């Protein structure tokens, strides 16, 4: 790894995704301390973060769809859409970046899910909207302008926001590695499917924080 040309992407370390939150991920709290140490280690040329930041009444919330419950799946703009519990609502404590992490090490924070009509898992592009496209967030250009060629991902959740971010980063030409042990899934049964999807895109899977 060339530290000068690498970036650590810390995905959605927010209270609402930790145990006890409305979309709490089992054992999600276990990744917090090791990710904090990695952020502070200086091993990467750049550290960036993503932050889920939904307006109230977001289209991805089950509460927006009468008669629907969290984790129901509907069709939205011709694609499958999981309906989530209300989470990471703009300005609420659960949407903040987790206190106690060394966020001063992050040179940029990409807020996603800000369009009330479109969900957004990836740090690089929104999900599909009514126009059938996935608009970029600007993260890819930000990293390229700073000479980044290699991205290492960690955070929550392995089977959604980490997965989609890694796939998109690989698609636009970055070298991509997922720090597998520094992620946790919404659905642990998805692990084999996620592994296969990442490997098929050329994403490396690294155990633990060691690089």
C-alpha positions, 0 to 999 in steps of 0.5 A: 500500500502506498499510504500517500495515494490511499484513502480510508473510507469510514462508512456511517458510524452513527448512533442509529446504526449501533445496538439500541438504535432504530436500525441497530446492527448486531455487534456494530459497536465492536468495530468502533474502537478499532476503526478509531485507532485506524483513523488516528494511525496516519497510515492513509494519505486521506480519511473520509467518512459518509453520513446517512442524513435523511429528511423526515418522511423519507421515501425509504422509511416504512412509515412513509408507506401506509400499511407497510412495516420495516424490512418490507420490500417494495418496487420503487422506480422499477427496482427493489426497495427495502423499507427501513425504520425511521433512522438518521433523520437530519438534525437528530442525535442518532444521525450525528457522527458517533461522539468520541471518534477522531473525526478531525482526521476526516478531510471530508464527510459525504452526507447521503440520503438527503433527497426525500424521494431517493435512497442512497447506500453508496458514498459515490452515487445515489440509488436509482431515482425516477429518471433511471440514473444514479447521480454521483455524490462527488466523492470520486472526483474529490478523491481523484483530485487528491491523488488517491488510487486505492480505497480501504472501506470499513463501517456499517453496514457490510451488506448495504452501504459498505457493499454498494460503496465498494462496488461503485469505487471499483467500477470507477477505477479505484483499487478497493479493499474491504476491511471485512472484520471492521464491518458488520451486516444488517443480515448475517446470512448475507455474508456469502452473497456479499463476499461473492459480489465483492470478489466478482468486482475485483474488491480485495477482502482483508481480515482485520485492520492489518494491511 
